[in-house]
Amino acid sequence: MQQLTIAGTIGKDAELRNTQAGDAVAGFSVAVDNGKDTSGNKRDATWFDASLWGKRGTGLAPYLTKGTRVAITGRPQAREHNGKVYLGVNVDQITLLGGGQDRQQAQSGDGYGAGGRPSDGGMQDDDLSDIPFNAEWRV
């Protein structure tokens, strides 16, 4: 069995779709930073198309937004289209690491402080129990 584990940043908001059979799937892209070469020049990121199926995809799609950092484990896949090869991962496990909406809310001054944590006048810790940030989701 092949397992791929990556950590990266979501490149665009997840798109929730349904197959003809009615199965829900959230599709999103993840960029993995490849660091710098020996000359100090930044290398291009490696992009993966990720698919998160079923209720997990439906429930997490609103949180899978551009800029959110994620760690993913799943089955690797590759497809060719018009002479280009696209790498993908069928997600078995995902961990939301932050960024994305947290960062946008902190910048907009909506009651959230740094890192998306409530500041005075914001939500209480008890209100955060419904939000799946920093939680692992498994099949």
Backbone as JSON, one array per atom type, in Angstrom:
{
  "sequence": "MQQLTIAGTIGKDAELRNTQAGDAVAGFSVAVDNGKDTSGNKRDATWFDASLWGKRGTGLAPYLTKGTRVAITGRPQAREHNGKVYLGVNVDQITLLGGGQDRQQAQSGDGYGAGGRPSDGGMQDDDLSDIPFNAEWRV",
  "N": [[0.84, -1.18, 0.0], [0.57, 2.21, -0.82], [1.49, 5.23, 0.73], [1.28, 8.69, 1.07], [2.63, 11.51, 2.54], [2.24, 14.87, 3.09], [2.95, 18.33, 3.73], [1.69, 21.51, 3.44], [0.48, 24.5, 1.8], [-2.79, 25.57, 1.15], [-3.85, 26.38, -2.09], [-6.11, 27.48, -3.35], [-9.55, 28.11, -2.53], [-11.46, 25.31, -1.36], [-13.44, 23.32, -3.55], [-16.62, 22.14, -3.54], [-18.15, 19.28, -4.75], [-20.46, 16.97, -6.32], [-20.53, 13.56, -7.24], [-21.82, 11.67, -10.07], [-23.03, 9.54, -8.89], [-23.82, 10.61, -6.56], [-22.02, 11.0, -4.5], [-20.24, 13.08, -2.27], [-17.5, 15.3, -2.77], [-14.7, 17.18, -1.85], [-12.57, 19.25, -3.51], [-9.29, 20.49, -3.73], [-6.23, 22.41, -4.03], [-2.81, 21.92, -3.09], [0.17, 23.47, -2.21], [3.51, 22.57, -1.9], [6.33, 23.64, -0.31], [9.6, 23.77, -1.59], [11.95, 24.69, -0.58], [15.24, 26.19, -0.81], [17.8, 26.34, -3.36], [21.34, 25.44, -3.65], [22.49, 27.85, -4.28], [20.93, 29.67, -3.03], [18.61, 30.44, -4.25], [15.1, 30.45, -4.47], [13.26, 27.48, -4.86], [10.78, 26.22, -7.17], [7.46, 25.56, -6.06], [5.93, 22.36, -5.35], [2.95, 21.17, -6.64], [-0.09, 19.68, -5.59], [-3.12, 18.04, -6.35], [-5.82, 17.66, -4.29], [-8.24, 15.41, -2.9], [-11.03, 15.14, -0.9], [-13.27, 13.04, 0.47], [-16.84, 12.36, 0.94], [-18.7, 12.85, 4.02], [-16.73, 14.11, 5.52], [-15.46, 15.73, 3.63], [-17.58, 17.42, 2.95], [-18.11, 18.63, 5.44], [-15.65, 19.86, 6.08], [-15.02, 21.52, 3.94], [-15.7, 24.38, 4.06], [-13.6, 25.29, 5.65], [-11.31, 24.8, 4.31], [-9.54, 26.81, 2.93], [-7.92, 29.25, 0.81], [-4.54, 29.76, 1.6], [-4.58, 28.43, 4.01], [-2.74, 26.31, 6.07], [-1.93, 22.89, 5.83], [-1.58, 19.44, 6.82], [-1.33, 16.41, 5.21], [-2.21, 13.02, 4.74], [-2.38, 10.33, 2.54], [-3.48, 8.4, -0.34], [-1.33, 8.37, -3.06], [-1.64, 9.73, -6.39], [-1.53, 10.09, -9.95], [-2.08, 11.9, -12.95], [-2.4, 12.41, -16.47], [-2.71, 15.13, -18.66], [-3.13, 16.73, -21.64], [-0.38, 16.44, -22.23], [0.84, 17.14, -19.83], [1.77, 16.2, -16.53], [-0.1, 15.65, -13.65], [0.03, 15.74, -10.18], [-1.55, 14.07, -7.48], [-3.52, 13.52, -4.48], [-5.47, 11.29, -2.68], [-7.2, 11.94, 0.01], [-6.72, 10.54, 3.18], [-6.24, 11.27, 5.79], [-6.29, 14.39, 7.43], [-4.86, 17.32, 8.74], [-5.54, 20.42, 10.01], [-3.55, 23.22, 10.05], [-3.61, 25.92, 10.44], [-3.75, 29.45, 9.49], [-5.08, 30.89, 6.46], [-8.48, 31.52, 6.78], [-8.24, 32.25, 9.48], [-6.09, 34.07, 9.47], [-7.1, 36.06, 7.78], [-9.32, 36.94, 9.29], [-8.04, 37.96, 11.55], [-6.72, 40.14, 10.47], [-8.84, 41.7, 9.69], [-9.95, 42.75, 11.96], [-12.07, 41.62, 13.53], [-12.64, 40.85, 16.14], [-10.9, 38.86, 16.63], [-7.69, 37.89, 17.66], [-4.13, 37.6, 17.2], [-3.27, 34.73, 15.29], [-5.87, 33.83, 15.06], [-7.18, 33.57, 17.46], [-9.69, 34.27, 19.9], [-10.12, 37.64, 20.92], [-10.57, 40.15, 23.5], [-14.04, 40.57, 23.86], [-14.61, 38.87, 21.82], [-15.4, 35.52, 20.68], [-15.98, 32.99, 23.16], [-13.89, 30.42, 24.66], [-15.42, 28.09, 24.9], [-17.1, 28.3, 22.72], [-15.58, 27.48, 20.6], [-15.61, 24.78, 20.23], [-17.01, 23.62, 18.13], [-15.55, 24.1, 15.86], [-13.3, 22.69, 13.61], [-10.49, 23.23, 13.73], [-7.03, 22.5, 13.97], [-7.5, 19.86, 14.45], [-7.49, 16.33, 13.91], [-8.67, 14.47, 11.18], [-9.94, 11.44, 10.31], [-10.47, 8.52, 8.24]],
  "CA": [[0.0, 0.0, 0.0], [1.32, 3.45, -0.9], [1.03, 6.35, 1.55], [1.98, 9.94, 0.82], [2.41, 12.52, 3.58], [2.73, 16.19, 2.68], [2.53, 19.51, 4.47], [1.79, 22.64, 2.54], [-0.49, 25.59, 1.88], [-3.87, 25.47, 0.16], [-3.68, 27.41, -3.11], [-7.39, 28.13, -3.61], [-10.62, 27.56, -1.7], [-11.98, 24.01, -1.77], [-14.65, 23.3, -4.36], [-17.42, 20.98, -3.17], [-18.89, 18.75, -5.9], [-21.08, 15.66, -6.14], [-20.38, 12.68, -8.39], [-23.11, 11.25, -10.63], [-23.6, 8.6, -7.93], [-24.26, 11.39, -5.41], [-20.97, 11.1, -3.47], [-19.66, 14.41, -2.14], [-16.04, 15.37, -2.76], [-14.12, 18.52, -1.8], [-11.32, 19.29, -4.25], [-8.47, 21.67, -3.47], [-4.83, 22.23, -4.39], [-1.87, 22.17, -2.0], [1.54, 23.77, -2.64], [4.54, 22.14, -0.95], [7.55, 24.44, -0.49], [10.79, 22.96, -1.82], [13.14, 25.34, -0.03], [16.16, 26.92, -1.68], [18.92, 25.55, -3.89], [22.63, 25.76, -3.03], [22.81, 29.26, -4.56], [20.02, 30.52, -2.26], [17.42, 30.77, -5.03], [13.93, 29.68, -4.08], [12.78, 26.5, -5.84], [9.34, 26.22, -7.41], [6.68, 24.66, -5.21], [5.29, 21.2, -5.98], [1.5, 21.27, -6.43], [-0.87, 18.45, -5.53], [-4.58, 18.14, -6.34], [-6.28, 16.82, -3.18], [-9.66, 15.07, -2.89], [-11.52, 14.72, 0.41], [-14.57, 12.46, 0.12], [-17.91, 12.09, 1.88], [-19.1, 13.83, 5.02], [-15.57, 14.91, 5.91], [-15.3, 16.76, 2.61], [-18.68, 18.37, 3.09], [-17.95, 19.38, 6.69], [-14.41, 20.64, 6.14], [-14.86, 22.41, 2.78], [-15.65, 25.8, 4.4], [-12.36, 25.61, 6.35], [-10.2, 24.55, 3.4], [-9.49, 28.06, 2.18], [-6.62, 29.7, 0.34], [-3.63, 30.22, 2.64], [-4.6, 27.54, 5.16], [-1.69, 25.3, 6.07], [-2.47, 21.57, 6.13], [-0.76, 18.23, 6.7], [-2.22, 15.42, 4.59], [-1.75, 11.67, 4.45], [-3.34, 9.67, 1.66], [-3.0, 7.59, -1.46], [-0.87, 9.22, -4.17], [-2.15, 9.45, -7.72], [-1.02, 10.97, -11.0], [-2.86, 11.84, -14.19], [-1.83, 13.19, -17.56], [-3.68, 15.89, -19.44], [-2.46, 17.59, -22.63], [1.06, 16.31, -22.13], [1.34, 17.52, -18.51], [1.44, 15.25, -15.47], [-0.63, 16.29, -12.45], [0.13, 14.9, -9.0], [-2.71, 14.19, -6.63], [-3.6, 12.69, -3.28], [-6.8, 10.97, -2.19], [-6.94, 12.19, 1.42], [-7.18, 9.65, 4.25], [-6.12, 12.0, 7.05], [-5.92, 15.79, 7.24], [-4.72, 18.14, 9.94], [-5.51, 21.85, 9.7], [-2.46, 23.8, 10.81], [-3.84, 27.35, 10.64], [-3.66, 30.33, 8.34], [-6.35, 31.02, 5.73], [-9.51, 32.36, 7.39], [-7.72, 32.8, 10.73], [-5.27, 35.22, 9.15], [-7.98, 37.1, 7.24], [-10.12, 37.48, 10.37], [-7.16, 38.74, 12.41], [-6.42, 41.39, 9.79], [-10.05, 42.51, 9.51], [-10.35, 43.33, 13.24], [-13.41, 41.13, 13.84], [-12.71, 40.25, 17.47], [-9.9, 37.81, 16.74], [-6.33, 38.36, 17.81], [-3.15, 36.87, 16.41], [-3.48, 33.29, 15.19], [-7.27, 33.48, 15.02], [-7.7, 33.35, 18.81], [-10.58, 35.37, 20.29], [-9.61, 38.69, 21.79], [-11.66, 40.64, 24.35], [-15.23, 40.86, 23.09], [-14.8, 37.83, 20.8], [-16.02, 34.29, 21.12], [-15.38, 32.33, 24.32], [-13.28, 29.14, 24.33], [-16.47, 27.08, 24.75], [-17.69, 28.45, 21.39], [-14.66, 26.95, 19.61], [-15.69, 23.32, 20.17], [-17.59, 23.19, 16.86], [-14.64, 24.4, 14.77], [-12.35, 21.58, 13.58], [-9.11, 23.61, 13.56], [-6.03, 21.74, 14.71], [-8.03, 18.53, 14.76], [-7.22, 15.35, 12.87], [-9.87, 13.82, 10.64], [-9.54, 10.17, 9.71], [-11.52, 7.68, 7.66]],
  "C": [[0.89, 1.25, 0.0], [0.67, 4.5, -0.02], [1.91, 7.56, 1.24], [1.63, 10.89, 1.96], [3.04, 13.82, 3.11], [2.23, 17.24, 3.66], [2.72, 20.69, 3.55], [0.67, 23.63, 2.77], [-1.53, 25.43, 0.78], [-3.79, 26.67, -0.78], [-4.96, 28.13, -3.5], [-8.45, 27.42, -2.78], [-11.11, 26.23, -2.27], [-13.27, 24.17, -2.55], [-15.4, 22.01, -4.04], [-18.27, 20.57, -4.37], [-19.55, 17.44, -5.49], [-20.86, 14.85, -7.42], [-21.76, 12.33, -8.92], [-23.82, 10.27, -9.69], [-24.08, 9.31, -6.66], [-23.24, 11.5, -4.29], [-20.39, 12.51, -3.47], [-18.14, 14.32, -2.13], [-15.62, 16.84, -2.75], [-12.76, 18.44, -2.5], [-10.59, 20.59, -3.97], [-7.03, 21.37, -3.85], [-3.94, 22.63, -3.21], [-0.48, 22.38, -2.6], [2.5, 23.36, -1.54], [5.82, 22.91, -1.29], [8.75, 23.52, -0.61], [12.08, 23.63, -1.37], [13.96, 26.1, -1.07], [17.25, 25.99, -2.19], [20.22, 26.02, -3.23], [23.05, 27.2, -3.27], [21.92, 30.21, -3.77], [18.78, 30.94, -3.01], [16.26, 29.85, -4.62], [13.5, 28.74, -5.21], [11.28, 26.63, -6.0], [8.67, 25.23, -6.47], [6.19, 23.47, -6.03], [3.82, 21.25, -5.62], [0.86, 19.89, -6.47], [-2.35, 18.8, -5.58], [-5.06, 17.17, -5.27], [-7.79, 16.62, -3.28], [-10.02, 14.53, -1.51], [-12.98, 14.32, 0.24], [-15.55, 12.39, 1.28], [-18.22, 13.24, 2.83], [-17.94, 14.69, 5.48], [-15.33, 16.03, 4.91], [-16.35, 17.84, 2.72], [-18.48, 19.25, 4.32], [-16.73, 20.28, 6.72], [-14.25, 21.64, 5.01], [-14.83, 23.89, 3.15], [-14.34, 26.24, 5.06], [-11.13, 25.41, 5.47], [-10.09, 25.73, 2.43], [-8.04, 28.41, 1.81], [-5.79, 30.23, 1.5], [-3.61, 29.34, 3.87], [-3.49, 26.51, 5.02], [-2.29, 23.97, 6.51], [-1.37, 20.52, 6.08], [-1.71, 17.13, 6.25], [-1.49, 14.09, 4.46], [-2.81, 11.01, 3.59], [-2.67, 8.86, 0.58], [-2.59, 8.51, -2.61], [-1.5, 8.79, -5.49], [-1.53, 10.44, -8.7], [-1.91, 10.82, -12.21], [-2.18, 12.73, -15.22], [-2.95, 13.88, -18.31], [-2.91, 16.85, -20.34], [-0.95, 17.61, -22.46], [1.67, 16.72, -20.79], [0.9, 16.46, -17.5], [1.03, 16.04, -14.22], [-0.57, 15.3, -11.3], [-1.1, 15.13, -8.12], [-2.61, 13.3, -5.41], [-5.07, 12.53, -2.9], [-6.68, 10.94, -0.67], [-7.57, 11.14, 2.33], [-7.22, 10.38, 5.58], [-5.68, 13.42, 6.75], [-5.86, 16.48, 8.59], [-4.64, 19.59, 9.5], [-4.51, 22.51, 10.63], [-2.6, 25.3, 11.03], [-3.65, 28.14, 9.36], [-5.03, 30.5, 7.71], [-7.3, 31.98, 6.4], [-9.03, 32.99, 8.69], [-6.96, 34.1, 10.45], [-6.13, 36.37, 8.63], [-8.81, 37.74, 8.34], [-9.28, 38.36, 11.29], [-6.88, 40.1, 11.79], [-7.64, 42.29, 9.69], [-10.54, 43.12, 10.81], [-11.73, 42.89, 13.66], [-13.51, 40.48, 15.22], [-11.72, 39.12, 17.64], [-8.53, 38.46, 16.84], [-5.41, 37.56, 16.91], [-3.44, 35.38, 16.42], [-4.93, 32.88, 15.23], [-7.88, 33.21, 16.39], [-8.61, 34.53, 19.18], [-9.86, 36.38, 21.18], [-10.78, 39.16, 22.65], [-12.84, 41.01, 23.47], [-15.51, 39.84, 22.02], [-15.52, 36.62, 21.37], [-15.3, 33.77, 22.36], [-14.81, 30.99, 23.87], [-14.32, 28.05, 24.13], [-17.09, 27.12, 23.35], [-16.84, 27.81, 20.31], [-14.79, 25.44, 19.42], [-16.25, 22.81, 18.85], [-16.66, 23.39, 15.68], [-13.53, 23.36, 14.76], [-10.9, 21.98, 13.38], [-8.22, 22.79, 14.48], [-6.54, 20.38, 15.16], [-7.7, 17.59, 13.61], [-8.54, 14.7, 12.47], [-9.42, 12.58, 9.92], [-10.75, 9.45, 9.17], [-12.05, 6.74, 8.7]]
}
